[in-house]
Amino acid sequence: MLEDKFSIRYTPKFVEDLNEIVDYITYKLHNPDSATNFVKRIEDAILGRLNCSLAFEPFQTSRKRRYPYYRIYVGNFTIYYVVIENIMEVRRVLYSGRDSNKVIK
């Protein structure tokens, strides 16, 4: 069986989300080691999903989308991505307590 090979693309909004979280952990919580660990966990989770990006249930929303969103859970955070041809496009990382239907547009 042939494996699908995906590449990763990060949207500017994902990078902005991640930077805000890291800044909060580093500067508000005064815990730069936790911030570094958090980034590593996010990176590992995304890379771990890379070759099986479509093997999970899509995120159910009431909004019609050209590309369905998929989720990866990392602690109290959720990573949202879509698959466009052979690209896993990572779009957001949000605190899991937020109403994602209101945030993801």
Secondary structure, 3 states (H helix, E strand, C coil): CCCCCCEEEECHHHHHHHHHHHHHHHHHCCCHHHHHHHHHHHHHHHHHHHHHCCCCCCCCCCCCCCCCCEEEEECCEEEEEEEECCEEEEEEEEECCCCHHHHCC
